[in-house]
Amino acid sequence: MKSTSFDLVVFGATSFVGQILCRYLLKQFGVGDELRWAAAGRSQEKLEQLRQSLGRRAAKLPLLVADAADEASLRELCARTRVIVSTVGPYALYGEPLIKVCASTGTDYCDLTGEVHWIRRMIKRYEDTARKSGARIVHCCGFDSIPSDLGVFFLQREAMRRFGRPCERVTMRVRAMRGGVSGGTAATMMVFIKEAAGNPALRKEIANPYSLCPDDYRPAARQPSISGPRFDPDFGAWIAPFVMSAVNTRIVQRSNALLEQAYGRDFTYGEAVLAGKGIKGRLAAAGIAAGLGGFMLAAAIPPSRWALEKFVLPGVGEGPSPETQRQGFFDMRFLGRTAGGQELRVKVTGDRDPGYGSSAKMLGQAAACLALDVTKSGRPGGFWTPAALFGERLIERLQAHSGLSFEVL
Ligand SMILES: NC(=O)c1ccc[n+]([C@@H]2O[C@H](COP(=O)([O-])OP(=O)(O)OC[C@H]3O[C@@H](n4cnc5c(N)ncnc54)[C@H](OP(=O)(O)O)[C@@H]3O)[C@@H](O)[C@H]2O)c1
C-alpha cells in the first residue's frame, strides 16, 4: 500500500454534489480519524468558503488546490492520497487527465459519471496502464448505476442461494421516485446529446448493450429494449422508457462480464418505469415516452437547445433544495426468472432524492469501501463496476449508513 497523507481526496468538493458529499463524509467519519480525507478543488477561496459552511467540526479539514486540466497539479494530488473521488463534471469535458494520472500512478478512483461513451473511451485508453499500476477505477457510483448494479447482484446471490442457479432473465421497474436535477447534470446531458446528434458512429456505439464489455466478450443473448409504452404482464402494469437505462444496463452487463458470467451466458436485463394500470396507466406511459422523446429532440436541435439551457434547465452550481432532497426517494422493483421458470422478486429503495441526497451517500460509501475495505490483493488494477469490485461489502455499507434497503419480496 502506498504511504500517503490521506486515504481519500474529494476532487470537485465545491460542486453542488461535492458539497453534499463533504457534509456526509464529515458526519460519517469526522476529520483525520478512521478515514483521513481532504477536500480539493480549483479555487482556494471557494474551498475555504466550503469549509466554513461545514461548521466547527470541519475546522481541521485539509484543503488542496488542483486544476482538472493541469496534469502536474493532478500528479501532486495523487501523490498525497490512495483514493480520489471526483465530482468534477461533465466528465467527458474535464475528466480524462485525472483518469490518466490515476491510472499511471496506481491511485484508486471513483466517480458519479453516467457518460457511457466517455467510460468506453477511458477503458480503451487506460485499462492496460491501470492494470500495470494497480489503480482500480470505478465509474457510476451514484444513482446511475449503484441501485441497478447492486440490485441485480443481490437478486442473483439470492437466486443462487434458493435455486442453485442464477436468473437468466431480470427486469427492473422503477415503481416511484422523486427528486430534481442540478446544473452539472443538465450540462452533462446537453454535452452528450450535442455530441451524439452530430455523430452517427457514436449513436451506433452507445446503442450496443454490450458497449462496456471487453471487445472479445461473446454474449449469447439478445437484450430487451423498451423505447415506447408497453404492457408488462409480469408487473400487471403499463411501462415506459427509463431515462437511466442506457447507462445502467451497460454497467450491469459489464458486471456480468467481469464476474465471469456469474449471471449466466444467456443473461438478459432491461429497465423501465411503471406507469400504472388500465387506461390511465396506458396514457401515463405514452406521456412519459413522448416527454422523454420530446426532450431529446429539443436538446438535439440548436435553437431549442439554447432555449432549454437559458430558460428551463438549472445553471452551474444550482440544484434541488435541502428540503427537496429530504423529501425525495426511490423505489425500484426487480423480477428474476431462472431458465427453469423459478421466480424471485427484490426491492431496492433509497431515502433521499436519487441524484443528490442519495447519490452523495452512495458515492461516499463507495469511496470509503475503496479506501478501507477492498485491498489490492485479489482486486487488481483495471476498470471495475460497483458490483464486481465491492459486491456484498458495499450493500452492507449502503444499508447501514446510506439509507438504502435491499429486500427479497
Ligand atoms: N450519476 C449520478 O447519479 C449523478 C448525480 C449527480 C451528479 N452527477 C454528475 O456529477 C457531476 C457534478 O455535478 P454538479 O451538479 O455537482 O456540478 P457543478 O455544481 O456544476 O460542479 C462542477 C464542478 O466542476 C468543477 N470544475 C470545473 N472545471 C474545473 C477545473 N478545470 N478544475 C477543477 N475543477 C473544475 C467546478 O469547480 P468550481 O466549484 O471551482 O466552479 C465545480 O466544482 C456532473 O457531471 C453530473 O452529471 C451524477
The ligand as an ORCA input file, in Angstrom:
! r2SCAN-3c Opt
* xyz 0 1
  N     -24.679      9.653    -11.701
  C     -25.383     10.334    -10.835
  O     -26.216      9.764    -10.185
  C     -25.060     11.792    -10.656
  C     -25.707     12.537     -9.687
  C     -25.361     13.875     -9.518
  C     -24.371     14.461    -10.314
  N     -23.769     13.698    -11.256
  C     -22.676     14.268    -12.078
  O     -21.727     14.854    -11.215
  C     -21.094     15.957    -11.848
  C     -21.165     17.156    -10.918
  O     -22.487     17.635    -10.854
  P     -22.828     19.010    -10.081
  O     -24.215     19.369    -10.341
  O     -22.356     18.888     -8.680
  O     -21.864     20.016    -10.908
  P     -21.487     21.549    -10.650
  O     -22.122     22.076     -9.420
  O     -21.708     22.258    -11.950
  O     -19.914     21.461    -10.368
  C     -18.953     21.191    -11.319
  C     -17.618     21.243    -10.583
  O     -16.544     21.070    -11.505
  C     -15.510     21.933    -11.089
  N     -14.607     22.232    -12.199
  C     -14.903     22.634    -13.449
  N     -13.761     22.814    -14.156
  C     -12.735     22.506    -13.318
  C     -11.330     22.503    -13.441
  N     -10.732     22.838    -14.580
  N     -10.579     22.109    -12.383
  C     -11.166     21.748    -11.222
  N     -12.500     21.758    -11.030
  C     -13.269     22.130    -12.068
  C     -16.214     23.189    -10.623
  O     -15.339     23.937     -9.801
  P     -15.766     25.356     -9.122
  O     -16.618     24.968     -7.939
  O     -14.476     25.944     -8.724
  O     -16.534     26.116    -10.152
  C     -17.375     22.576     -9.851
  O     -16.986     22.322     -8.529
  C     -21.823     16.153    -13.179
  O     -21.053     15.554    -14.206
  C     -23.124     15.387    -13.006
  O     -23.640     14.883    -14.208
  C     -24.094     12.400    -11.452
*
